């Protein structure tokens, strides 16, 4: 299996690659990401070809849709690791979760059943169209429980009407931001691209992620690693990915 779309384009100087990817959906069959081990291994092989040393894959946990548990995720991680080793892949694989802010999230937080990144980074998301009524209260609860809240793809939330005011408010509350690299290429639409550019130029990004669900995401993601937007994001922001190695 070849990876021709990962080859460096002639005359293009790619900036140093991050060693760690935070946010992907690579455990097969448990959410809307990879649906087979074969697909997962293809995606891992692609990430390795791009220079990544570790992926921290983050399956969805949503009360009404993806009722994953730590056991389901860790069992899937074990199988994925074993298959990757059998294929000769060197890339390290860890798992956390991407939590949806719903009633189920509050119960999990109360019961201390969270899968986090490097001990205390907690990746969460919300509805794309409606801001949770008690969002700030839930952020306070995350912090009070000892976790650091990391908002997945803040650029994609259409309820953000005043980026400067609303993003700064979240930052003041103690929220870190993980932006999807594919947003810089317009993969999620013009609004997400504009918001990603704003966050980058404002120095508000803490983590960059692939949010890879399948082959299409991987192909567009690989192109973004050679883009001016990627270079600017590394230049204007303190990116924490490689602290997770």
Secondary structure by P-SEA (a helix, b strand, c coil): ccccccccccccccccccccccccccccccccccccaaaaaaaaaaaaaacccccbbbbbbccccccccaaaaaaaaaaaaaaaaaacccbbbbbbbbccccaaaaaaaaaccccccccccccccccccccccaaaaaaaaaaaabbbbbbcccccccccccaaaaaaaaaaabbbbbbbcccccccccaaaaaaaaaaaaaccccccccccccaaaaaaaaaaaacaaaaaaaaaccccccccc
